[in-house]
Amino acid sequence: MVWCGRSFNKQLVWRLGFSEFSVSRREDQEQQDPDSDFASSCQGIEMAASIPYVGSHLQYGLNFCKGQSYKQAVWVPGVTFNGCLQRELSWSCGVSKFLHIRRCNLFKSPTNENSKSFRTFTTLAYLRDGSTRYFDFAVIGSGVAGLRYALEVAKHGSVAVITKAEPHESNTNYAQGGVSAVLCPSDSVESHMRDTIVAGAYLCDEDTVKIVCTEGPDRIRELIAMGASFDHGEDGNLHLAREGGHSHHRIVHAADMTGREIERALLEAVINDPNISVFKHHFAVDLLTSQDGLNTVCHGVDALNTETQEVIRFISKVTLLASGGAGHIYPSTTNPLVATGDGMAMAHRAQAVISNMEFVQFHPTALADEGLPIKLKKTRENAFLITEAVRGDGGILYNLSMERFMPLYDERAELAPRDVVARSIDDQLKKRNEKYVLLDISHKPREKILSHFPNIANECLQHGLDITRQPIPVIPAAHYMCGGVRAGLQGETNVHGLYVAGEVACTGLHGANRLASNSLLEALVFARRAVQPSIDHMKSSSLDLSASNLWTQPVVPKSLGSDVMHKILRITEEVRKELQSVMWKYVGIVRSTTRLQEAEQKIGELEAKWETYLFEHGWQQTMVALEACELRNLFCCAKLVLSSALARHESRGLHYTIDFPHLEESKRLPTVIFPDSHSMSTWSSRQLHQHSTCQSAV
């Protein structure tokens, strides 16, 4: 969106309090990629502008005005945050500026169907027909944030938990290390705050950091009370581990499968709650929004049941977006297959504000399958994570000549924050032309290794490697998005009725780099904080039983026939791999302006050609399919990352660029991407609006 010269209400602009604007704008580029596998099918077609003008054909319009033409929506006065914002406060430790990125548009998103019988709570959950369902609360995502929130709001109304695959298939389930919290008398909230802010390169929001570090211990105790089982020491107290960037032992864990244990406890409680209905294998397509003056209002979500190929419309009073991250914009990621940035892309299309997308955390130690004695028969869908706790327990990094290298880069050596370790490994690999490094924990007692890291030991042993005797081959892999949908202190967004929690949200906790084991903690804290404002919003809202007819219904492309769909899916898979390759090559751990601009051009052209291919083969505006929707979202998130990276003219935290290699105090600002009202068009469930140019006003 463009900032239209209006005055921001300081209470309404999510604790920003910004009085000055630094606007970054670059000219769009229009070129074709002659190397594309399917370029020949697009000859003679004039391509749309690249990255900023995302999707010349398949853009999603995010707002629907009842019977009216589209009315511009801007994130300015009138955007409320449920009355919780009382003072002027910048999001960068008192800095009164931010980086404003004017970008035109982006695209679309996914979810999935029913795991238990449909339930009703009083008279508020309805099933009018086979394709529309009504709830008080709709929760998109079944990780720790979505489940914890669902359990609380279910005490006040009917809840639909909409999840893309099986309910347990989330980033939470793959989290190994643990949850950080101050639970030791020798530790302190102030120390946890300091570690978080230092790791975040001083870009963290201090209020958010204080809230999370203060409320975190109670959230852990709640999990224990719900049945989550964590490791205890010989003294009977919780065993607290230490990880990189932490000054104290404060990591609560369940061996090296902490996320799995938390997910188990929460999911068990959700399944047993009569007021919660879980819809598994439902892929969230688009948020349903309307325009109320300058305000955008969320009314629920469209979802594709990927098992029955039926589109289900969920109408809700309140929607929580807890859909996780976007690791699959890169070819190697620790994230499960479901992490394709659906929530971030969907929220962007719904005119939510996006922030800090340049800060992509690469976990420094994913298992390098190439270095295993027994090779895998097929490539993994996601990289196997070697938890931070291995280094926290004394693991040492070596290059292939068995030379320890981390002390050369940082005095904290292996206990340096993840961004430092990942860049150090990346530097070693490039200098030595090697494909992985070695992480050795074998000098520790065998019994300790096997008790602390049973999952890792078992996985490696299956491929001929005994970690009690041999070093582990590791390599960085995309792991966590520190940016996302901009959220206030209660998970609120600038879209009325839409809340966010977990990795999809940007609360300001992580700043420019997430401190190890702070992610599950943030998800727990903000899921809980979003409950009361959600209940208040629910009680002040009413369900419109005719609302389902206000948006065009998405359709599954059965009319295209199996042969055409096979071609489309094959090309979509090829394009997805090409997108991932471009992101890793040009937008990886170490960046440069020239390479970012090359990526912007290549990705814009790649997307335009892919869209053209689809439409030439009969694709229509209202059609939805899992693979196509996922790629649409991956393109969207890739461009959000690129736009943010190009706007940051310094190296801070996870964003390192050789053109601006130093920290600059004047640049200690969050990047903010406002929605562009000129690009509000949709591929799936709304009318198409095409705009060949984007205008901005400052």
C-alpha positions in Angstrom: 0.0 0.0 0.0 1.0 3.6 -0.2 1.2 6.0 2.6 -1.2 8.7 1.5 0.2 11.6 3.5 -2.3 11.2 6.3 -1.3 11.7 9.9 -0.9 8.4 11.8 -2.8 8.2 15.1 0.0 7.4 17.5 -2.2 5.1 19.6 -3.4 3.2 16.6 -0.2 2.5 14.8 0.9 -0.5 16.9 3.3 1.1 19.3 5.3 2.7 16.5 5.2 6.3 17.4 7.1 7.1 14.3 7.4 10.7 13.2 9.7 10.3 10.3 9.7 8.0 7.3 12.5 6.7 5.2 11.0 5.4 2.0 12.9 2.9 -0.1 11.9 2.7 -3.8 13.5 1.2 -6.8 12.5 0.9 -10.4 10.9 -2.3 -11.4 12.7 -4.3 -14.1 11.1 -6.2 -17.0 13.1 -9.0 -18.6 12.6 -12.6 -19.6 14.6 -15.5 -18.4 15.9 -17.4 -21.4 17.1 -20.2 -19.3 13.7 -21.2 -18.0 12.6 -24.8 -18.7 9.4 -23.6 -20.2 10.4 -20.3 -21.7 9.6 -21.6 -25.1 6.0 -21.8 -24.3 5.9 -18.1 -23.4 7.6 -16.6 -26.4 6.2 -13.3 -27.6 4.4 -12.6 -24.4 5.2 -9.3 -22.8 6.1 -9.9 -19.2 4.7 -7.9 -16.3 7.0 -5.9 -14.0 9.1 -8.0 -11.8 9.2 -8.4 -8.0 7.1 -5.4 -6.8 4.3 -6.1 -9.2 3.9 -9.7 -8.2 1.8 -11.8 -10.4 0.5 -10.2 -13.5 -2.5 -12.5 -13.7 -2.9 -14.5 -10.5 -3.0 -11.7 -7.9 -5.4 -11.9 -5.0 -7.7 -9.1 -4.1 -7.9 -8.9 -0.4 -10.9 -6.8 0.3 -14.5 -7.3 -0.7 -16.9 -4.4 -0.4 -20.5 -5.4 -0.4 -21.8 -4.7 -3.8 -19.4 -1.8 -4.3 -16.3 -1.2 -6.3 -13.1 -1.6 -4.5 -12.3 1.1 -2.0 -8.8 1.9 -1.1 -7.8 0.7 2.4 -4.9 2.2 4.1 -3.2 1.5 7.5 -3.9 4.9 8.9 -6.4 6.4 11.4 -9.2 4.1 12.0 -7.1 1.0 12.4 -7.7 0.0 16.0 -5.9 -2.5 18.2 -8.6 -3.4 20.7 -7.7 -0.5 23.0 -4.5 -2.1 24.3 -2.1 0.5 23.0 -1.8 3.4 25.3 1.5 5.1 24.6 3.8 6.2 21.9 6.7 3.7 21.7 8.9 2.9 18.7 9.7 -0.7 18.0 13.4 -0.3 18.1 14.5 0.6 21.6 13.3 4.2 21.3 14.2 4.9 17.7 11.5 7.0 16.1 11.8 5.9 12.5 11.3 2.8 10.4 12.1 1.6 7.0 9.0 1.9 4.8 9.0 -0.4 1.8 6.5 0.5 -0.9 5.6 -2.7 -2.7 2.7 -3.2 -5.0 1.2 -6.7 -4.3 1.5 -10.4 -3.8 -0.6 -13.5 -3.7 -2.3 -16.4 -2.1 -2.5 -19.1 0.6 -3.5 -22.7 2.0 -5.1 -25.1 4.8 -6.9 -28.6 5.3 -10.0 -30.8 6.7 -11.9 -32.7 9.4 -10.2 -35.0 11.9 -13.2 -35.5 14.2 -16.9 -35.2 13.8 -18.3 -31.7 13.5 -19.4 -30.3 16.8 -21.5 -27.4 17.9 -21.3 -25.1 20.9 -24.6 -23.7 22.0 -26.1 -22.3 18.8 -23.0 -20.6 17.5 -21.6 -23.3 15.2 -23.6 -24.0 12.1 -23.4 -26.1 9.0 -25.7 -24.5 6.5 -24.7 -26.6 3.6 -21.8 -28.9 2.7 -19.4 -26.1 1.9 -20.0 -23.4 4.7 -19.3 -23.7 8.4 -19.8 -21.2 11.1 -17.7 -20.8 14.2 -16.9 -18.2 16.9 -13.2 -18.7 16.4 -11.2 -20.1 13.5 -7.6 -21.1 14.2 -5.3 -21.6 11.2 -2.5 -23.9 12.2 -2.1 -26.7 14.7 1.3 -26.0 16.3 1.9 -24.8 19.8 0.4 -21.4 19.2 -2.8 -22.5 17.5 -3.5 -25.3 20.0 -2.8 -23.3 23.1 -5.0 -20.5 21.9 -7.8 -22.9 20.9 -7.9 -24.5 24.3 -8.5 -21.1 26.0 -11.0 -19.6 23.6 -13.0 -22.9 23.6 -14.2 -22.0 27.0 -16.1 -19.2 25.4 -17.3 -20.4 22.1 -17.0 -22.9 19.2 -13.6 -23.3 17.7 -12.4 -24.7 14.3 -8.7 -25.7 14.2 -7.9 -25.8 10.5 -4.6 -27.6 9.7 -2.9 -28.3 6.4 -1.8 -31.9 7.0 -2.1 -34.1 10.0 -2.6 -32.1 13.2 0.8 -33.0 14.6 2.6 -32.0 11.4 4.0 -28.6 12.4 7.3 -26.9 13.1 6.5 -27.4 16.8 6.7 -31.1 16.3 10.2 -30.8 14.9 11.6 -28.5 17.6 14.3 -30.4 19.3 16.2 -28.2 21.8 13.5 -26.9 24.1 11.8 -23.8 25.6 13.8 -21.1 27.3 12.5 -19.7 30.6 13.9 -18.3 33.8 13.3 -21.2 36.2 16.6 -21.2 38.1 17.2 -19.0 41.2 20.6 -17.9 39.8 19.0 -16.7 36.6 16.9 -13.6 36.1 14.4 -12.1 33.8 16.8 -9.2 33.2 19.5 -11.7 32.1 17.1 -13.4 29.7 16.1 -10.1 28.3 19.7 -9.0 27.8 20.6 -12.2 26.0 17.5 -11.9 23.7 18.3 -8.3 22.8 22.0 -8.9 22.2 21.2 -11.9 20.0 18.6 -9.8 18.2 21.3 -7.2 17.3 19.4 -4.5 19.4 16.5 -4.5 17.0 14.1 -6.2 19.5 11.1 -4.4 21.0 12.0 -4.1 24.7 8.4 -4.2 25.9 7.8 -7.4 24.0 11.0 -8.9 25.3 10.1 -8.0 28.9 6.6 -9.5 28.5 7.8 -12.8 27.0 10.7 -13.3 29.5 8.5 -12.4 32.5 5.4 -14.4 31.5 7.4 -17.4 30.1 7.9 -19.3 33.3 4.1 -19.4 34.0 3.5 -20.7 30.5 5.9 -23.5 31.1 4.2 -24.4 34.4 0.8 -24.5 32.6 2.2 -27.0 30.1 3.4 -29.2 32.9 0.0 -29.0 34.5 -1.5 -30.1 31.2 0.6 -33.2 31.2 3.8 -32.2 29.2 6.7 -34.2 30.6 10.1 -32.5 30.7 13.5 -33.9 31.7 14.5 -33.7 35.4 17.9 -33.9 37.0 19.1 -36.1 39.8 17.9 -33.5 42.3 14.3 -33.9 41.1 14.2 -30.4 39.6 13.8 -29.6 35.9 17.0 -30.2 34.0 17.9 -26.9 32.4 20.2 -26.9 29.4 22.2 -24.1 27.9 22.3 -23.1 24.2 24.2 -20.6 22.1 23.6 -16.9 23.1 22.3 -17.8 26.6 24.3 -16.7 29.7 22.5 -19.2 31.9 21.1 -22.7 31.9 17.4 -22.1 31.2 16.3 -24.5 28.4 13.5 -26.8 29.5 13.6 -29.9 27.3 12.3 -33.4 26.8 15.6 -35.0 25.6 16.0 -33.8 22.0 12.2 -34.1 21.2 10.8 -31.2 23.1 8.5 -29.9 20.5 7.0 -33.4 20.0 6.2 -33.7 23.7 4.6 -30.3 23.8 2.6 -31.0 20.7 1.5 -34.3 22.1 0.2 -32.8 25.4 -1.7 -30.0 23.6 -3.1 -32.1 20.9 -4.4 -34.6 23.4 -6.2 -31.8 25.3 -7.6 -30.3 22.0 -9.0 -33.7 20.8 -10.8 -34.2 24.1 -12.3 -30.7 24.1 -16.0 -30.9 23.0 -16.0 -27.3 21.8 -13.1 -27.7 19.4 -13.4 -29.3 15.9 -10.2 -30.1 14.1 -10.2 -30.0 10.3 -7.1 -31.9 9.1 -5.9 -31.8 5.5 -7.5 -28.4 5.0 -5.3 -26.0 3.1 -6.1 -22.3 3.8 -6.7 -20.5 0.5 -7.5 -16.9 1.4 -8.8 -14.9 4.3 -12.3 -13.5 3.8 -12.3 -9.8 4.3 -14.5 -6.8 3.8 -14.0 -3.1 4.0 -15.5 -0.9 6.7 -14.5 2.6 5.9 -10.7 2.6 6.2 -10.7 -0.6 8.2 -10.2 -4.1 6.8 -12.3 -6.7 8.7 -11.6 -10.5 8.6 -14.6 -12.8 8.5 -12.9 -16.2 8.2 -11.1 -18.2 5.6 -11.6 -20.4 2.6 -10.0 -23.8 2.8 -9.4 -26.6 0.4 -10.0 -30.1 1.7 -7.1 -31.8 -0.1 -8.5 -35.3 0.5 -12.0 -34.7 -0.9 -11.0 -31.8 -3.2 -13.9 -29.7 -1.8 -13.6 -26.1 -0.9 -15.0 -25.3 2.6 -15.8 -21.8 3.7 -15.3 -21.0 7.4 -17.2 -17.9 8.6 -15.9 -16.8 12.0 -16.1 -13.9 14.4 -12.4 -14.1 15.2 -9.5 -15.6 13.2 -6.1 -16.6 14.7 -3.4 -17.1 12.1 -0.8 -19.5 13.6 0.3 -21.2 10.4 4.1 -21.2 10.9 7.0 -20.1 8.7 8.2 -20.2 5.1 11.4 -22.4 5.2 10.6 -23.9 1.8 11.4 -20.8 -0.1 14.9 -22.4 0.1 15.9 -25.8 -1.2 17.2 -27.1 2.2 15.2 -26.4 5.3 14.6 -28.0 8.7 10.9 -27.1 8.3 8.3 -29.8 7.3 6.7 -29.6 3.9 3.7 -27.6 5.2 6.0 -24.6 5.8 5.4 -22.7 2.6 4.6 -19.2 3.9 0.9 -19.6 3.5 -0.1 -17.4 6.5 2.3 -14.6 5.7 1.2 -14.5 2.1 -2.5 -14.8 3.0 -2.2 -12.0 5.5 -0.3 -9.8 3.1 -3.1 -10.2 0.6 -5.6 -9.3 3.3 -3.8 -6.0 3.8 -2.0 -6.9 7.0 1.3 -5.1 7.7 4.4 -7.2 7.3 7.7 -6.6 9.0 11.4 -7.7 9.1 11.2 -10.3 6.5 14.9 -10.0 5.6 15.8 -11.8 8.8 15.8 -15.4 7.7 17.5 -17.6 10.3 19.6 -20.4 8.9 20.2 -23.1 11.5 24.0 -23.6 11.4 23.8 -27.4 12.0 21.4 -29.4 9.9 22.6 -33.0 9.1 24.6 -33.0 5.9 23.4 -36.3 4.3 26.2 -36.2 1.9 28.7 -36.8 4.7 26.9 -39.9 6.1 28.6 -43.3 5.6 25.3 -44.9 4.3 23.7 -42.6 1.8 20.0 -42.0 1.7 18.0 -43.8 -0.9 16.0 -40.6 -1.7 16.4 -36.9 -0.8 14.7 -35.8 2.4 11.6 -33.6 2.2 13.2 -31.5 5.0 16.6 -31.4 6.5 17.2 -33.3 9.8 18.0 -30.8 12.5 21.0 -31.2 14.8 19.9 -29.2 17.8 21.6 -26.2 19.2 21.9 -28.2 22.5 24.7 -30.3 21.0 26.9 -27.3 21.0 25.5 -26.2 24.3 26.6 -29.5 25.8 30.1 -29.1 24.5 30.0 -30.0 20.8 32.9 -28.6 18.8 32.9 -27.6 15.2 35.8 -28.6 12.9 36.4 -28.3 9.2 37.3 -31.5 7.3 40.9 -31.2 8.2 39.8 -31.4 11.9 40.8 -27.8 12.6 38.6 -26.1 15.1 37.5 -22.8 13.5 34.8 -21.0 15.6 37.4 -19.3 17.9 38.7 -17.6 14.8 35.3 -15.9 14.3 33.9 -15.2 17.8 35.2 -15.3 21.3 32.1 -17.2 22.3 33.2 -20.0 19.8 30.5 -22.7 19.4 28.2 -20.8 21.9 28.0 -17.7 19.6 24.5 -16.9 18.3 23.2 -18.8 15.3 23.8 -16.0 12.8 27.5 -15.9 13.7 27.9 -19.6 13.6 26.0 -20.0 10.3 28.2 -17.3 8.6 31.3 -18.8 10.0 30.5 -22.2 8.6 29.5 -20.6 5.3 32.8 -18.9 5.2 34.7 -22.1 5.9 32.9 -24.0 3.2 33.5 -21.3 0.6 37.2 -20.8 1.4 37.9 -24.5 1.5 35.5 -25.5 -1.3 34.0 -28.1 1.0 30.4 -29.2 1.3 30.0 -29.6 5.1 31.8 -29.3 8.4 31.9 -31.6 11.4 30.2 -31.3 14.8 31.9 -33.5 17.4 30.3 -34.4 20.7 32.1 -37.8 21.0 34.5 -36.6 23.7 31.5 -36.6 26.1 30.4 -39.7 28.1 28.5 -42.1 25.9 25.6 -42.4 28.4 25.2 -38.6 28.5 25.1 -38.4 24.7 22.5 -41.1 24.3 20.3 -39.8 27.1 20.4 -36.2 25.9 20.2 -36.8 22.2 18.5 -40.2 21.5 16.7 -39.0 18.4 19.8 -37.6 16.8 21.9 -40.7 17.8 19.3 -43.0 16.3 18.9 -41.1 13.1 22.7 -41.0 12.5 23.1 -44.7 13.5 20.6 -45.7 10.8 23.0 -44.3 8.3 26.2 -45.8 9.7 27.3 -43.0 12.0 27.8 -43.5 15.7 27.8 -40.0 17.3 29.4 -41.3 20.5 32.5 -42.1 18.5 32.3 -40.0 15.3 31.7 -36.4 14.4 28.4 -35.4 12.7 28.5 -33.9 9.2 26.5 -30.6 9.3 25.6 -27.7 7.1 23.4 -24.6 7.5 19.7 -24.9 6.4 16.8 -22.4 6.4 15.2 -22.7 9.8 13.1 -19.8 11.1 11.5 -16.5 9.9 12.1 -13.7 12.4 9.8 -11.5 10.4 6.2 -11.9 9.6 2.8 -10.4 10.2 3.2 -7.4 12.4 1.5 -7.9 15.8 0.8 -5.8 18.8 1.3 -6.9 22.4 -1.8 -9.0 22.4 -1.3 -10.6 19.0 -3.6 -8.1 17.3 -3.0 -6.9 13.7 -4.2 -3.9 11.7 -6.9 -6.2 10.3 -9.9 -6.2 12.6 -10.8 -9.7 13.9 -7.4 -11.1 12.8 -4.8 -12.2 15.4 -1.4 -13.8 14.9 0.9 -16.0 17.0 3.9 -18.1 16.5 6.4 -18.0 13.6 3.9 -16.3 11.3 3.9 -13.3 13.6 6.4 -10.5 14.0 6.0 -9.4 17.6 9.4 -7.7 17.9 10.8 -10.3 20.2 13.5 -11.7 17.9 14.7 -8.5 16.4 17.3 -9.3 13.7 18.1 -12.8 15.0 16.2 -15.2 17.2 17.8 -16.4 20.4 17.8 -20.2 20.6 14.7 -21.7 22.1 12.8 -18.4 22.3 10.4 -19.4 19.5 8.2 -21.9 21.4 8.2 -19.5 24.3 7.0 -16.6 22.2 4.3 -18.8 20.7 3.0 -19.8 24.1 3.1 -16.3 25.5 1.4 -14.6 22.6 -1.2 -17.4 22.1 -2.2 -16.7 25.7 -2.1 -12.9 25.4 -4.4 -13.0 22.3 -7.1 -14.8 24.2 -8.9 -12.0 26.1 -9.0 -9.5 23.2 -10.3 -12.3 21.0 -13.1 -13.1 23.4 -14.0 -9.4 23.7 -14.1 -9.1 19.9 -16.2 -12.3 19.6 -18.7 -11.1 22.1 -19.1 -7.8 20.3 -19.5 -9.4 16.9 -22.3 -11.4 15.3 -22.3 -14.1 12.7 -24.0 -13.2 9.4 -25.6 -16.4 8.2 -25.8 -14.9 4.7 -22.1 -13.9 4.7 -21.0 -17.0 2.8 -22.5 -15.6 -0.4 -20.5 -12.4 -0.3 -17.4 -13.9 -1.9 -16.9 -15.8 -5.1 -16.5 -19.5 -4.4 -13.1 -21.0 -5.3 -13.2 -24.1 -7.5 -11.0 -27.1 -8.0 -9.8 -27.3 -11.6 -11.4 -30.6 -12.5 -12.6 -29.2 -15.8 -9.0 -29.0 -17.1 -8.7 -32.8 -17.3 -6.0 -35.1 -16.0 -3.5 -34.6 -18.8 -3.5 -30.8 -18.5 -3.3 -30.9 -14.7 -0.4 -33.3 -15.0 1.5 -30.8 -17.2 0.6 -28.0 -14.8 1.8 -29.9 -11.8 5.0 -30.9 -13.5 5.8 -27.3 -14.5 4.8 -26.1 -11.0 7.3 -28.5 -9.4 10.1 -27.4 -11.8 9.4 -23.7 -11.1 9.3 -24.3 -7.3 12.8 -25.9 -7.5 14.0 -23.0 -9.6 12.6 -20.4 -7.2 14.3 -22.2 -4.3 17.6 -22.4 -6.2 17.5 -18.6 -6.9 16.8 -17.8 -3.3 19.7 -20.0 -2.0 22.1 -18.7 -4.6 21.2 -15.0 -4.4 19.4 -14.5 -1.1 21.2 -16.8 1.3 23.4 -16.3 4.3 25.7 -13.7 2.7 24.1 -11.2 0.3 25.0 -8.2 -1.9 22.9 -5.6 -3.6 23.7 -6.7 -7.1 22.8 -10.3 -6.3 19.6 -9.3 -4.6 18.6 -7.2 -7.6 19.4 -10.2 -9.9 17.2 -12.4 -7.7 14.4 -9.8 -7.9 14.5 -9.8 -11.6 14.8 -13.6 -12.0 12.0 -14.3 -9.6 9.6 -11.7 -11.1 10.2 -13.2 -14.6 9.9 -16.7 -13.4 6.6 -16.1 -11.7 5.1 -14.2 -14.7 6.0 -17.0 -17.0 4.6 -19.6 -14.7 1.3 -17.7 -14.4 1.2 -17.3 -18.2 1.7 -21.0 -18.7 -1.2 -21.8 -16.3 -3.6 -19.5 -18.1 -2.6 -20.7 -21.6 -3.5 -24.2 -20.4 -7.0 -23.2 -19.2 -6.4 -22.0 -15.7 -9.1 -19.6 -14.5 -9.2 -16.9 -11.8 -11.2 -18.9 -9.3 -9.3 -22.2 -9.6 -7.3 -23.5 -6.6 -5.0 -26.5 -6.2 -2.6 -27.3 -3.4 0.6 -27.2 -5.4 -0.3 -24.1 -7.3 -1.5 -22.3 -4.2 1.7 -23.2 -2.3 3.9 -21.9 -5.1 1.9 -18.7 -5.2 2.7 -18.3 -1.5 6.3 -19.1 -1.9 6.7 -16.5 -4.6 5.0 -14.0 -2.3 7.2 -14.7 0.7 10.4 -14.7 -1.5 9.5 -11.2 -2.7 8.7 -10.0 0.8 12.2 -11.2 1.8 13.8 -9.5 -1.2 12.0 -6.2 -0.7 13.0 -6.1 2.9 16.6 -7.1 2.2 17.1 -4.5 -0.4 15.8 -1.8 1.9 18.3 -2.5 4.7 21.6 -0.8 4.0 23.6 -2.3 6.8 24.5 -5.7 8.1 22.5 -6.6 11.2 21.8 -10.0 12.7 20.7 -12.5 10.1 21.0 -10.0 7.3 24.6 -9.7 6.1 25.5 -7.9 3.0 29.0 -7.3 1.6 28.0 -3.9 0.3 27.1 -2.6 3.8 29.2 -4.9 6.1 28.8 -2.9 9.3 26.1 -2.1 11.9 24.9 1.5 11.7 23.0 3.0 14.6 21.0 5.2 12.3 19.7 2.0 10.5 18.5 0.3 13.7 15.0 0.3 12.4 12.5 -2.4 11.6 11.5 -2.8 7.9 7.8 -2.4 7.4 5.8 -3.4 4.2 2.4 -1.8 4.0 -0.2 -3.4 1.7 -0.7 -1.6 -1.6 -4.3 -0.8 -2.3 -3.6 -0.7 -6.1 -2.8 -4.4 -6.1 -5.8 -5.8 -4.3 -6.7 -8.6 -6.7 -7.2 -12.3 -6.3 -6.5 -15.5 -8.0 -9.0 -17.6 -6.1 -12.1 -16.1 -4.5 -12.4 -12.5 -5.6 -12.6 -10.3 -8.7 -9.4 -9.8 -10.6 -8.0 -6.2 -10.6 -5.0 -5.6 -12.9 -2.7 -2.6 -12.6 0.3 -2.3 -14.9 1.9 0.4 -12.7 2.0 1.3 -9.1 1.8 4.9 -7.9 3.1 6.1 -4.6 2.6 9.2 -2.5 4.8 10.3 0.3 
